[in-house]
């Protein structure tokens, strides 16, 4: 995959491997891990993005970093959204 896969395919497999680790941690330690996801909308197609967002909805703690605030609002159903601008972090929702 590293040689023949597209950037999107490489990114997707990286997420799959990390989320698989999260599932193993949950099964073995009986605790749901904190999930940090950085800009999942950059290189993955829309149907795959939606599948990832559906997975994130079932988790307890997920932090998504993205440049498209509207996509996070409509897709991830967040409880809180923060915006970082000029080295300042502010809660916007």
CNS distance restraints for C-alpha pairs under 8 A (distance, minus, plus):
assign (resid   1 and name CA) (resid   5 and name CA) 4.46 0.50 0.50
assign (resid   1 and name CA) (resid   6 and name CA) 7.93 0.50 0.50
assign (resid   1 and name CA) (resid   9 and name CA) 7.69 0.50 0.50
assign (resid   1 and name CA) (resid  10 and name CA) 6.71 0.50 0.50
assign (resid   2 and name CA) (resid  10 and name CA) 6.67 0.50 0.50
assign (resid   5 and name CA) (resid   9 and name CA) 5.70 0.50 0.50
assign (resid   5 and name CA) (resid  10 and name CA) 6.17 0.50 0.50
assign (resid   6 and name CA) (resid  10 and name CA) 6.22 0.50 0.50
assign (resid   7 and name CA) (resid  11 and name CA) 6.14 0.50 0.50
assign (resid   7 and name CA) (resid  43 and name CA) 6.72 0.50 0.50
assign (resid   8 and name CA) (resid  12 and name CA) 6.06 0.50 0.50
assign (resid   8 and name CA) (resid  43 and name CA) 4.63 0.50 0.50
assign (resid   8 and name CA) (resid  44 and name CA) 5.01 0.50 0.50
assign (resid   8 and name CA) (resid  45 and name CA) 7.68 0.50 0.50
assign (resid   9 and name CA) (resid  13 and name CA) 6.19 0.50 0.50
assign (resid   9 and name CA) (resid  44 and name CA) 7.48 0.50 0.50
assign (resid  10 and name CA) (resid  14 and name CA) 6.27 0.50 0.50
assign (resid  11 and name CA) (resid  15 and name CA) 6.40 0.50 0.50
assign (resid  11 and name CA) (resid  43 and name CA) 7.10 0.50 0.50
assign (resid  11 and name CA) (resid  44 and name CA) 7.39 0.50 0.50
assign (resid  12 and name CA) (resid  16 and name CA) 6.19 0.50 0.50
assign (resid  12 and name CA) (resid  44 and name CA) 6.84 0.50 0.50
assign (resid  13 and name CA) (resid  17 and name CA) 6.11 0.50 0.50
assign (resid  14 and name CA) (resid  18 and name CA) 6.29 0.50 0.50
assign (resid  15 and name CA) (resid  19 and name CA) 5.97 0.50 0.50
assign (resid  16 and name CA) (resid  20 and name CA) 5.98 0.50 0.50
assign (resid  17 and name CA) (resid  21 and name CA) 6.36 0.50 0.50
assign (resid  18 and name CA) (resid  22 and name CA) 6.42 0.50 0.50
assign (resid  19 and name CA) (resid  23 and name CA) 6.31 0.50 0.50
assign (resid  20 and name CA) (resid  24 and name CA) 6.34 0.50 0.50
assign (resid  21 and name CA) (resid  25 and name CA) 6.19 0.50 0.50
assign (resid  22 and name CA) (resid  26 and name CA) 6.19 0.50 0.50
assign (resid  22 and name CA) (resid  32 and name CA) 7.40 0.50 0.50
assign (resid  22 and name CA) (resid  33 and name CA) 6.09 0.50 0.50
assign (resid  22 and name CA) (resid  35 and name CA) 7.86 0.50 0.50
assign (resid  23 and name CA) (resid  27 and name CA) 6.23 0.50 0.50
assign (resid  23 and name CA) (resid  32 and name CA) 7.99 0.50 0.50
assign (resid  24 and name CA) (resid  28 and name CA) 6.02 0.50 0.50
assign (resid  25 and name CA) (resid  29 and name CA) 5.61 0.50 0.50
assign (resid  25 and name CA) (resid  30 and name CA) 7.32 0.50 0.50
assign (resid  25 and name CA) (resid  31 and name CA) 7.03 0.50 0.50
assign (resid  25 and name CA) (resid  32 and name CA) 7.27 0.50 0.50
assign (resid  25 and name CA) (resid  33 and name CA) 7.07 0.50 0.50
assign (resid  26 and name CA) (resid  30 and name CA) 4.90 0.50 0.50
assign (resid  26 and name CA) (resid  31 and name CA) 4.83 0.50 0.50
assign (resid  26 and name CA) (resid  32 and name CA) 4.97 0.50 0.50
assign (resid  26 and name CA) (resid  33 and name CA) 6.77 0.50 0.50
assign (resid  27 and name CA) (resid  31 and name CA) 7.56 0.50 0.50
assign (resid  32 and name CA) (resid  59 and name CA) 7.52 0.50 0.50
assign (resid  32 and name CA) (resid  60 and name CA) 7.03 0.50 0.50
assign (resid  33 and name CA) (resid  61 and name CA) 7.48 0.50 0.50
assign (resid  34 and name CA) (resid  60 and name CA) 7.64 0.50 0.50
assign (resid  34 and name CA) (resid  61 and name CA) 5.22 0.50 0.50
assign (resid  34 and name CA) (resid  62 and name CA) 6.09 0.50 0.50
assign (resid  34 and name CA) (resid  63 and name CA) 7.90 0.50 0.50
assign (resid  35 and name CA) (resid  61 and name CA) 6.30 0.50 0.50
assign (resid  35 and name CA) (resid  62 and name CA) 4.74 0.50 0.50
assign (resid  35 and name CA) (resid  63 and name CA) 6.20 0.50 0.50
assign (resid  36 and name CA) (resid  62 and name CA) 5.95 0.50 0.50
assign (resid  36 and name CA) (resid  63 and name CA) 4.85 0.50 0.50
assign (resid  36 and name CA) (resid  64 and name CA) 6.14 0.50 0.50
assign (resid  36 and name CA) (resid  65 and name CA) 7.96 0.50 0.50
assign (resid  37 and name CA) (resid  62 and name CA) 7.55 0.50 0.50
assign (resid  37 and name CA) (resid  63 and name CA) 6.18 0.50 0.50
assign (resid  37 and name CA) (resid  64 and name CA) 4.89 0.50 0.50
assign (resid  37 and name CA) (resid  65 and name CA) 6.24 0.50 0.50
assign (resid  38 and name CA) (resid  64 and name CA) 5.90 0.50 0.50
assign (resid  38 and name CA) (resid  65 and name CA) 4.69 0.50 0.50
assign (resid  38 and name CA) (resid  66 and name CA) 6.44 0.50 0.50
assign (resid  39 and name CA) (resid  64 and name CA) 7.02 0.50 0.50
assign (resid  39 and name CA) (resid  65 and name CA) 5.32 0.50 0.50
assign (resid  39 and name CA) (resid  66 and name CA) 4.40 0.50 0.50
assign (resid  39 and name CA) (resid  67 and name CA) 7.02 0.50 0.50
assign (resid  40 and name CA) (resid  44 and name CA) 6.73 0.50 0.50
assign (resid  40 and name CA) (resid  49 and name CA) 6.93 0.50 0.50
assign (resid  40 and name CA) (resid  64 and name CA) 7.97 0.50 0.50
assign (resid  40 and name CA) (resid  65 and name CA) 8.00 0.50 0.50
assign (resid  40 and name CA) (resid  66 and name CA) 7.23 0.50 0.50
assign (resid  41 and name CA) (resid  45 and name CA) 7.67 0.50 0.50
assign (resid  41 and name CA) (resid  46 and name CA) 7.85 0.50 0.50
assign (resid  41 and name CA) (resid  49 and name CA) 6.49 0.50 0.50
assign (resid  41 and name CA) (resid  66 and name CA) 7.25 0.50 0.50
assign (resid  44 and name CA) (resid  48 and name CA) 6.38 0.50 0.50
assign (resid  44 and name CA) (resid  49 and name CA) 6.21 0.50 0.50
assign (resid  45 and name CA) (resid  49 and name CA) 6.16 0.50 0.50
assign (resid  46 and name CA) (resid  50 and name CA) 6.23 0.50 0.50
assign (resid  47 and name CA) (resid  51 and name CA) 6.44 0.50 0.50
assign (resid  48 and name CA) (resid  52 and name CA) 6.32 0.50 0.50
assign (resid  49 and name CA) (resid  53 and name CA) 6.17 0.50 0.50
assign (resid  50 and name CA) (resid  54 and name CA) 6.12 0.50 0.50
assign (resid  50 and name CA) (resid  75 and name CA) 7.16 0.50 0.50
assign (resid  51 and name CA) (resid  55 and name CA) 6.37 0.50 0.50
assign (resid  52 and name CA) (resid  56 and name CA) 6.22 0.50 0.50
assign (resid  53 and name CA) (resid  57 and name CA) 6.16 0.50 0.50
assign (resid  53 and name CA) (resid  75 and name CA) 6.31 0.50 0.50
assign (resid  53 and name CA) (resid  76 and name CA) 5.60 0.50 0.50
assign (resid  54 and name CA) (resid  58 and name CA) 6.87 0.50 0.50
assign (resid  54 and name CA) (resid  76 and name CA) 7.61 0.50 0.50
assign (resid  55 and name CA) (resid  59 and name CA) 6.97 0.50 0.50
assign (resid  56 and name CA) (resid  62 and name CA) 6.54 0.50 0.50
assign (resid  56 and name CA) (resid  76 and name CA) 7.15 0.50 0.50
assign (resid  57 and name CA) (resid  76 and name CA) 6.37 0.50 0.50
assign (resid  57 and name CA) (resid  77 and name CA) 7.34 0.50 0.50
assign (resid  64 and name CA) (resid  72 and name CA) 7.79 0.50 0.50
assign (resid  66 and name CA) (resid  72 and name CA) 7.50 0.50 0.50
assign (resid  68 and name CA) (resid  72 and name CA) 6.79 0.50 0.50
assign (resid  69 and name CA) (resid  73 and name CA) 6.23 0.50 0.50
assign (resid  70 and name CA) (resid  74 and name CA) 6.15 0.50 0.50
assign (resid  71 and name CA) (resid  75 and name CA) 5.72 0.50 0.50
assign (resid  71 and name CA) (resid  76 and name CA) 7.84 0.50 0.50
assign (resid  72 and name CA) (resid  76 and name CA) 5.28 0.50 0.50
assign (resid  72 and name CA) (resid  77 and name CA) 7.25 0.50 0.50
assign (resid  72 and name CA) (resid  78 and name CA) 7.41 0.50 0.50
assign (resid  73 and name CA) (resid  77 and name CA) 5.77 0.50 0.50
assign (resid  73 and name CA) (resid  78 and name CA) 6.40 0.50 0.50
assign (resid  79 and name CA) (resid  93 and name CA) 7.72 0.50 0.50
assign (resid  80 and name CA) (resid  91 and name CA) 7.29 0.50 0.50
assign (resid  80 and name CA) (resid  92 and name CA) 7.71 0.50 0.50
assign (resid  80 and name CA) (resid  93 and name CA) 5.40 0.50 0.50
assign (resid  81 and name CA) (resid  91 and name CA) 5.99 0.50 0.50
assign (resid  81 and name CA) (resid  92 and name CA) 5.78 0.50 0.50
assign (resid  81 and name CA) (resid  93 and name CA) 5.11 0.50 0.50
assign (resid  82 and name CA) (resid  89 and name CA) 6.53 0.50 0.50
assign (resid  82 and name CA) (resid  90 and name CA) 5.47 0.50 0.50
assign (resid  82 and name CA) (resid  91 and name CA) 4.32 0.50 0.50
assign (resid  82 and name CA) (resid  92 and name CA) 5.62 0.50 0.50
assign (resid  82 and name CA) (resid  93 and name CA) 7.15 0.50 0.50
assign (resid  83 and name CA) (resid  89 and name CA) 5.63 0.50 0.50
assign (resid  83 and name CA) (resid  90 and name CA) 5.41 0.50 0.50
assign (resid  83 and name CA) (resid  91 and name CA) 6.33 0.50 0.50
assign (resid  83 and name CA) (resid  92 and name CA) 6.64 0.50 0.50
assign (resid  84 and name CA) (resid  88 and name CA) 5.47 0.50 0.50
assign (resid  84 and name CA) (resid  89 and name CA) 4.37 0.50 0.50
assign (resid  84 and name CA) (resid  90 and name CA) 6.51 0.50 0.50
assign (resid  85 and name CA) (resid  89 and name CA) 6.52 0.50 0.50
